[in-house]
Amino acid sequence: ENPSIDSGHHFGGYFSGSDRQQANPTLLKHKWENAFTMDGESWGYARNDDFSSYLNITNILYEVVSTVAYGGNALINVGPTADGRIATIFQERFKQLGAWLKINGDAIYGTTKWKAQNDTVSHGIEYGVYYTMAKADGTVFAHSMGWPDNNQLVLTQAVATANSNVRMLGCSKAMTFAKRSAGGMVVKIPALSPKELPTLEGPWVFELKGIQWVGDEQPKLAV
């Protein structure tokens, strides 16, 4: 078994805890890994497992996105059958994951943690926002875990500048955005038909170019 994160014992320099090790600020200064299994009850193949034991694609994407947002590596396990086959349900999950990554891979591959890892005090499966940043050019990606209320994505940690540009990955329609008087910015999503959505289920990813972290914004001088 993997030792707990706070045990002082780690594998190959990586912090690695229990199944579905959750991201948290204490891990930001370390190399760490979230090793999890698609079968929530077993790391090996268990033919008597109930259907409800298997992680659905929403749970899997939450584990991947939240891990990468905190600078971690996601290791996904499936247990093969005795004759080396991968069960059909696991094949489906990998295809679903691959389809999401085909659209949103730029926000996962070649990225690292940004100055803010998430945007809300409350965040998790199907709610809240996580951030990643491209190592190559500093482009920031906001992963909206659920569909934004009233088609408006409120971001408290990202601030628009004169050079900002926003788009939803996989969507050809233009996004508009504006600064918020309370700080941060709001991305306004146009009306989209199901065919215009990159995916019918989240997370939905917004590419933020030319933005800055709210903590780096210069305070306005009183006059």
C-alpha positions in Angstrom: 0.0 0.0 0.0 1.1 3.6 -0.6 2.1 5.4 2.5 0.0 8.4 3.5 1.0 11.8 2.1 2.2 13.0 5.6 4.1 9.8 6.4 7.5 11.0 5.0 7.8 7.9 2.9 7.3 8.4 -0.9 8.0 6.6 -4.1 10.7 7.9 -6.4 10.5 11.4 -5.0 6.8 11.6 -5.6 4.2 12.1 -2.9 1.6 9.4 -3.5 -1.2 8.8 -1.1 -4.3 6.6 -1.0 -6.6 5.9 -3.9 -8.0 9.1 -5.3 -5.6 11.3 -3.4 -7.2 14.7 -3.4 -5.4 17.8 -4.4 -4.7 20.4 -1.7 -2.3 23.4 -1.2 0.2 21.3 0.8 1.2 19.5 -2.4 2.0 22.5 -4.5 5.7 22.5 -3.6 6.2 18.8 -4.3 6.0 16.3 -7.1 2.9 14.3 -6.5 0.6 11.7 -8.1 -3.0 10.9 -7.8 -3.2 7.2 -8.5 -6.8 6.0 -8.8 -8.7 3.1 -10.2 -11.8 3.2 -12.4 -13.3 0.5 -10.2 -14.0 2.3 -7.0 -13.9 -1.0 -5.0 -10.9 -2.8 -6.4 -7.5 -2.3 -8.2 -7.9 -5.8 -9.8 -10.6 -7.1 -12.0 -13.6 -8.1 -9.8 -16.4 -9.7 -11.8 -18.8 -9.5 -8.9 -18.6 -5.8 -8.6 -21.9 -3.8 -8.8 -22.3 -1.3 -11.7 -22.4 1.6 -9.1 -18.8 0.7 -8.1 -17.4 2.1 -11.4 -16.4 5.7 -11.8 -18.4 7.5 -14.5 -16.6 9.9 -16.9 -17.7 12.9 -14.8 -15.9 11.5 -11.8 -12.8 10.6 -13.8 -12.5 14.0 -15.4 -12.8 15.6 -12.0 -9.9 13.5 -10.7 -7.8 14.4 -13.8 -8.6 18.1 -13.9 -8.3 18.8 -10.2 -5.0 16.9 -10.0 -3.4 18.7 -13.0 -4.6 22.1 -11.6 -2.5 21.4 -8.5 0.6 20.3 -10.5 0.1 16.6 -10.0 0.2 13.5 -12.2 -2.9 11.4 -12.8 -2.3 7.6 -12.9 -5.5 5.7 -14.0 -5.7 2.0 -13.2 -8.0 -0.7 -14.6 -7.8 -4.4 -13.6 -7.6 -6.8 -16.6 -9.5 -10.1 -16.6 -7.6 -13.3 -16.0 -7.0 -13.7 -19.8 -5.7 -10.2 -20.2 -8.8 -8.5 -21.5 -10.0 -5.0 -20.6 -13.7 -5.0 -19.6 -16.0 -3.2 -22.1 -17.1 -0.7 -19.5 -13.5 0.4 -18.9 -12.9 0.6 -22.7 -15.9 2.9 -22.9 -14.5 5.1 -20.1 -11.1 5.5 -21.9 -12.9 6.4 -25.2 -14.9 9.0 -23.3 -11.8 10.4 -21.7 -10.0 10.4 -25.1 -12.9 12.2 -26.8 -12.7 14.9 -24.1 -8.9 15.2 -24.4 -9.1 15.5 -28.2 -11.0 18.7 -27.7 -9.4 20.0 -24.4 -6.0 18.4 -24.4 -4.2 21.7 -24.7 -5.5 22.5 -21.2 -4.0 19.3 -19.8 -0.9 18.2 -21.7 2.1 20.4 -21.3 0.5 22.4 -18.6 1.3 23.2 -15.0 -0.3 24.9 -12.0 -1.2 28.6 -12.3 -0.9 31.2 -9.5 -4.5 30.2 -8.5 -5.6 26.6 -8.7 -9.3 27.1 -8.3 -11.7 30.0 -8.4 -14.2 29.3 -5.6 -14.2 28.2 -2.0 -16.6 25.5 -3.0 -15.5 23.3 -5.9 -15.8 19.7 -6.8 -17.5 17.3 -9.1 -19.7 19.3 -11.5 -19.3 22.6 -9.8 -16.6 25.3 -9.4 -13.6 26.3 -11.6 -10.1 24.9 -11.8 -7.2 26.6 -13.6 -4.2 25.2 -15.5 -1.5 27.1 -17.4 0.4 26.2 -20.6 4.2 25.9 -19.9 5.0 27.1 -23.4 3.4 30.6 -23.4 1.6 31.1 -20.1 -1.9 30.7 -21.6 -4.4 30.1 -18.7 -7.3 27.7 -19.0 -10.4 27.9 -16.8 -12.1 24.5 -16.4 -15.7 25.1 -15.6 -16.8 21.8 -13.9 -20.5 22.6 -14.4 -22.3 24.8 -16.9 -22.2 28.5 -15.8 -25.4 29.9 -14.4 -27.2 32.2 -16.9 -24.4 31.5 -19.5 -22.0 33.7 -17.5 -18.8 32.3 -16.2 -17.7 34.4 -13.2 -14.0 34.3 -12.5 -12.7 36.0 -9.4 -9.0 35.1 -9.9 -8.5 36.1 -13.5 -8.5 39.7 -14.6 -9.0 40.9 -18.2 -6.6 43.4 -19.7 -6.5 45.4 -23.0 -4.8 42.4 -24.6 -7.1 39.7 -23.4 -8.8 37.1 -25.6 -11.2 34.4 -24.6 -12.5 31.3 -26.4 -14.2 28.1 -25.4 -12.1 25.1 -26.6 -13.9 23.2 -29.3 -16.5 26.0 -29.9 -16.4 28.3 -33.0 -18.7 31.0 -31.5 -17.1 34.1 -30.1 -17.1 34.7 -26.3 -17.4 38.2 -24.9 -16.0 39.3 -21.5 -15.8 42.2 -19.2 -14.1 43.2 -15.9 -16.2 42.9 -12.8 -16.6 45.8 -10.4 -16.1 43.4 -7.5 -12.9 42.1 -9.1 -12.0 39.5 -11.6 -13.9 39.1 -14.9 -17.1 37.5 -16.4 -17.2 35.6 -19.6 -20.5 35.8 -21.4 -21.4 32.7 -23.4 -23.7 33.1 -26.4 -26.7 30.9 -26.9 -25.5 27.6 -28.1 -27.4 24.7 -29.7 -26.4 21.1 -28.6 -24.5 20.8 -31.9 -22.5 23.9 -31.2 -21.3 22.6 -27.8 -17.9 21.0 -27.8 -19.2 18.4 -25.4 -22.6 17.8 -23.9 -21.1 17.2 -20.4 -18.4 19.1 -18.6 -15.9 20.2 -17.8 -16.0 23.0 -20.4 -12.7 24.7 -20.9 -12.1 28.4 -21.6 -8.8 29.6 -23.0 -7.7 32.9 -21.4 -5.0 34.8 -23.2 -3.5 38.0 -22.1 -5.1 37.9 -18.6 -3.5 38.4 -15.2 -4.0 37.1 -11.8 -6.0 39.3 -9.5 -3.2 39.3 -7.0 -0.9 41.0 -9.6 -3.4 43.7 -10.5 -2.0 47.2 -9.7 -4.2 49.0 -7.2 -5.8 52.2 -8.4 -4.4 55.3 -6.7 -6.8 57.6 -5.0 -7.1 61.1 -6.5 
